[in-house]
């Protein structure tokens, strides 16, 4: 009897040790085995803003994505990250994503990326509309409030047109929309600063604001990469000679909602600060969000004697040095006279 008791005392530590090992292996297996090892399609789990760590465990368990939510909670306690989960959509890939990987992604906010695209040549109003309609961004309250004051952006100028870089911006779900504005503004600031430092010598610009204005005119005048420095040269030539720029896109911008899809003679006589048939010099602001290509062209214009250009109808333009040459080009390409 005594022998059996002693023998039992020696066995229990082994049993406890084996239980501990099995428990440890079970935890290891749980955390490092792919969640969807037997599924064919990915699953996206949406972690809504304000979701607690405990609630996320229950949600994942109810969807069959966590077999042991208590293990998930235990890891959170051990790492002290119960309140640090980042809202977003998280993709669980078959045969790849483990519970440990999923938790790591949630802690750093490495979720599914969505995007909003701001095309080159769009106006700020178009950019604002696209951002406001994006379903994956967190939109600001009181949309009628001035966008710049709500963003707290330190902008050197009084208007937003031209100061946000056209680009595709990526973000995780529920990112505040002001982050897109901030990124677009910072990107444009970096682009214009870099381009300004590398500008050609002896340009007539007084500041970067004028560069953006000319770049926006170039952006609207031609989509041809090779033509943009030439258009820049023509604009600067006309400014130097104190000629009216007579840029239709600028007139259209000034008309705003009064533009009906085709410029008329009455439109060209309508008084706005952007009617360059009536006002010499540059318009008061950019008229769109220019591309870096147009910014570069404004700062590296081709030295040309041309003062005029007219559309050929195929996306390219005919450039002319004299009014007589220009009238001939108009007759050929617009009036179809030989």
C-alpha positions in Angstrom: 0.0 0.0 0.0 2.8 2.4 0.9 4.6 1.5 -2.3 1.6 2.3 -4.4 1.1 5.7 -2.7 4.8 6.6 -3.3 4.4 5.5 -6.9 1.3 7.6 -7.3 3.1 10.6 -6.0 5.7 10.2 -8.6 3.2 9.8 -11.4 1.2 13.0 -10.8 3.9 15.5 -11.7 4.3 13.6 -15.0 0.6 13.7 -15.6 0.5 17.5 -14.9 3.5 18.0 -17.1 1.8 16.1 -19.9 -1.4 18.1 -19.5 0.6 21.3 -19.6 2.4 20.2 -22.8 -0.8 19.2 -24.4 -2.4 22.5 -23.4 0.6 24.5 -24.8 0.5 22.5 -28.0 -3.3 23.2 -28.3 -2.7 26.9 -27.9 0.2 26.8 -30.4 -2.0 24.8 -32.9 -4.8 27.3 -32.4 -2.8 30.4 -33.0 -0.6 29.2 -35.9 -3.1 27.1 -37.9 -4.8 28.8 -40.8 -8.4 29.8 -39.9 -9.7 28.8 -43.3 -7.6 25.8 -44.1 -10.6 23.9 -45.6 -12.3 26.8 -47.5 -11.9 28.0 -51.1 -12.8 31.7 -50.8 -11.5 34.5 -48.6 -13.7 35.9 -45.8 -13.7 39.6 -44.8 -14.3 40.4 -41.2 -15.5 43.9 -40.4 -14.3 45.3 -37.1 -16.5 48.3 -36.5 -15.3 51.4 -34.7 -15.8 51.0 -30.9 -16.0 47.1 -31.0 -14.5 45.7 -27.8 -11.9 42.9 -27.8 -14.4 40.6 -26.1 -17.1 41.4 -28.7 -14.7 40.8 -31.6 -13.9 37.3 -30.1 -17.6 36.5 -29.9 -18.3 37.7 -33.4 -15.4 35.7 -34.9 -16.6 32.6 -32.9 -20.2 33.0 -34.0 -19.0 33.1 -37.7 -17.1 29.9 -37.2 -13.7 31.7 -37.5 -12.5 31.2 -33.9 -12.9 27.7 -32.4 -11.6 28.9 -29.0 -12.4 32.6 -28.2 -10.9 32.2 -24.7 -7.5 31.7 -26.3 -7.9 34.9 -28.3 -8.8 36.8 -25.2 -5.9 35.3 -23.2 -3.4 36.5 -25.8 -4.9 40.0 -25.7 -4.5 40.0 -21.9 -0.9 38.8 -22.1 0.1 41.4 -24.7 -1.9 44.2 -22.9 -3.6 45.2 -26.2 -7.3 44.8 -25.3 -8.1 48.4 -26.2 -5.8 48.8 -29.2 -7.8 47.1 -32.0 -8.0 49.2 -35.1 -11.4 49.4 -36.9 -11.4 48.1 -40.5 -12.1 45.3 -42.9 -9.7 42.3 -42.4 -9.3 39.6 -45.1 -8.9 36.0 -43.9 -7.2 34.1 -46.7 -7.7 30.3 -47.0 -4.7 28.4 -45.9 -2.8 31.5 -45.0 -4.3 33.7 -42.3 -3.9 32.4 -38.7 -5.5 33.8 -35.6 -2.2 35.2 -34.6 -1.8 37.0 -37.9 -5.3 38.3 -37.8 -4.8 39.7 -34.3 -1.5 41.3 -35.4 -3.2 42.9 -38.4 -6.0 44.3 -36.1 -3.5 45.8 -33.7 -1.7 47.8 -36.4 -4.7 48.5 -38.6 -3.4 46.5 -41.6 -6.8 45.9 -43.1 -8.3 45.7 -46.6 -7.3 48.8 -48.6 -9.9 50.8 -50.5 -9.3 53.8 -52.7 -10.6 57.0 -54.1 -9.3 58.3 -57.4 -8.9 62.0 -58.1 -8.3 62.3 -61.9 -5.9 65.0 -63.2 -7.8 68.0 -64.3 -10.7 67.6 -61.9 -11.9 70.7 -59.9 -11.8 70.8 -56.2 -15.6 70.6 -56.2 -15.4 67.3 -58.1 -12.8 66.0 -55.7 -15.0 66.9 -52.8 -18.0 65.2 -54.3 -16.1 61.9 -54.9 -14.7 61.8 -51.4 -18.1 62.6 -49.9 -19.7 59.7 -51.8 -17.0 57.1 -51.0 -18.8 54.5 -48.9 -15.6 53.3 -47.1 -14.5 56.6 -45.6 -15.7 58.1 -42.3 -17.4 61.3 -43.3 -17.3 64.5 -41.3 -20.4 65.9 -39.7 -21.9 69.2 -40.8 -20.9 68.9 -44.4 -22.0 72.5 -45.1 -19.1 73.9 -43.0 -16.1 75.1 -45.0 -13.9 72.2 -45.8 -10.6 74.0 -45.1 -11.6 75.2 -41.7 -12.8 71.7 -40.7 -9.5 70.2 -41.9 -7.4 72.7 -40.0 -5.1 72.8 -42.9 -2.5 75.6 -42.9 -2.9 76.7 -46.5 -1.1 79.7 -47.7 -3.9 80.8 -50.0 -7.6 81.6 -49.5 -9.0 79.0 -51.8 -8.6 75.2 -52.3 -8.6 75.0 -56.1 -5.3 73.6 -57.4 -3.7 72.8 -54.1 -4.6 69.1 -53.8 -2.7 66.6 -55.9 -4.7 64.4 -58.3 -3.9 60.8 -57.5 -5.4 57.5 -56.3 -5.3 57.4 -52.5 -5.6 54.2 -50.5 -7.0 53.8 -47.0 -8.6 51.2 -44.7 -12.3 51.3 -44.0 -13.5 54.1 -41.6 -10.5 56.2 -42.2 -11.6 59.9 -41.6 -12.1 61.6 -44.9 -9.9 64.5 -43.8 -6.9 62.2 -44.0 -7.4 62.0 -47.8 -7.5 65.8 -48.0 -4.5 66.1 -45.9 -2.5 63.5 -47.9 -3.6 65.2 -51.2 -2.5 68.6 -49.9 0.8 67.4 -48.6 1.5 65.5 -51.8 0.9 68.6 -53.9 3.0 70.7 -51.6 5.9 68.2 -51.9 5.5 68.1 -55.7 5.4 71.8 -56.3 8.3 72.4 -53.9 10.5 69.8 -55.7 9.6 71.1 -59.1 10.1 74.7 -58.1 13.7 74.0 -57.0 14.5 72.4 -60.3 12.8 75.1 -62.5 14.3 76.5 -65.6 16.0 79.9 -65.3 14.6 83.3 -66.1 10.9 82.4 -65.7 8.4 85.2 -65.0 6.7 83.6 -62.0 6.6 85.6 -58.8 5.7 82.5 -56.6 4.5 79.0 -56.7 0.9 80.1 -56.8 1.4 81.5 -60.3 3.0 78.2 -61.3 -0.1 76.2 -60.2 -2.3 78.7 -62.1 -0.4 78.2 -65.3 -0.2 74.5 -64.8 -4.0 74.3 -64.4 -4.4 76.2 -67.7 -2.0 73.8 -69.4 -3.9 70.8 -67.9 -7.2 72.0 -69.4 -5.7 73.0 -72.7 -4.1 69.7 -73.8 -3.8 66.1 -72.7 -0.8 65.5 -75.0 2.4 65.1 -73.0 4.6 66.5 -75.8 2.4 69.6 -76.3 2.3 70.8 -72.7 5.7 72.5 -72.6 4.8 74.2 -76.0 1.4 75.4 -74.6 3.3 76.7 -71.6 5.6 78.6 -74.0 2.7 80.2 -75.8 1.0 81.2 -72.5 4.2 82.9 -71.3 4.7 84.6 -74.6 1.3 86.1 -74.6 1.7 87.2 -71.0 5.0 88.9 -71.9 3.3 90.8 -74.7 0.3 91.7 -72.5 -2.0 89.8 -74.8 -5.3 88.4 -73.7 -4.8 84.7 -73.0 -8.4 83.9 -74.3 -8.5 80.4 -72.8 -11.9 78.9 -73.2 -11.5 76.5 -70.2 -11.0 79.4 -68.0 -14.2 81.1 -69.2 -16.0 77.9 -68.5 -14.6 77.7 -65.0 -15.8 81.2 -64.3 -19.3 80.5 -65.6 -19.7 77.6 -63.1 -23.3 76.3 -63.2 -24.2 78.8 -65.9 -22.2 76.9 -68.5 -24.5 74.9 -70.7 -22.1 72.5 -72.4 -21.0 74.8 -75.3 -19.5 78.2 -75.2 -21.5 81.0 -76.9 -20.6 84.5 -77.9 -22.6 85.7 -75.0 -20.5 83.5 -72.7 -17.3 85.2 -74.0 -18.8 88.6 -73.1 -19.9 87.5 -69.6 -18.0 89.3 -66.9 -16.2 87.0 -64.5 -12.7 87.2 -63.0 -11.9 84.1 -65.1 -12.9 85.5 -68.5 -9.5 85.9 -70.1 -11.2 87.4 -73.2 -12.0 90.4 -71.0 -9.1 90.4 -68.5 -5.4 90.4 -69.2 -2.9 88.4 -67.2 -3.6 85.2 -65.2 -6.9 84.3 -63.6 -7.1 84.8 -59.8 -6.8 81.1 -59.0 -6.0 77.7 -60.6 -9.0 76.3 -62.5 -8.4 72.6 -61.7 -6.1 70.2 -60.0 -3.1 70.0 -62.3 -0.9 66.9 -62.9 2.8 66.9 -62.2 3.3 66.7 -65.9 1.6 70.1 -66.3 3.5 71.6 -63.3 6.8 70.4 -64.9 5.7 71.9 -68.3 4.9 75.3 -66.6 8.4 75.3 -65.1 10.1 74.1 -68.2 8.4 75.8 -71.2 9.7 75.3 -74.7 11.3 78.5 -76.1 9.0 79.2 -79.0 7.8 82.1 -81.1 4.3 80.7 -81.3 1.5 82.9 -79.9 -1.5 80.9 -81.0 -2.8 77.3 -81.2 -6.0 75.7 -82.3 -7.3 72.2 -81.9 -6.9 69.8 -84.9 -9.9 67.8 -83.7 -7.8 64.7 -82.8 -6.5 65.8 -79.5 -3.5 67.6 -80.9 -3.0 71.3 -81.7 -1.7 73.4 -84.6 0.6 76.1 -83.3 1.1 79.4 -85.1 3.5 82.4 -84.9 1.3 85.0 -86.5 -2.4 85.9 -86.5 -2.5 85.2 -90.2 -1.2 81.7 -89.7 -3.6 81.2 -86.9 -6.6 82.2 -89.1 -5.5 79.8 -91.7 -5.3 77.0 -89.1 -8.8 77.9 -87.8 -10.2 77.7 -91.4 -8.6 74.4 -91.9 -9.4 72.6 -88.7 -12.5 74.3 -87.4 -14.3 75.7 -90.4 -12.9 72.9 -92.7 -11.9 75.4 -95.4 -8.8 74.8 -97.5 
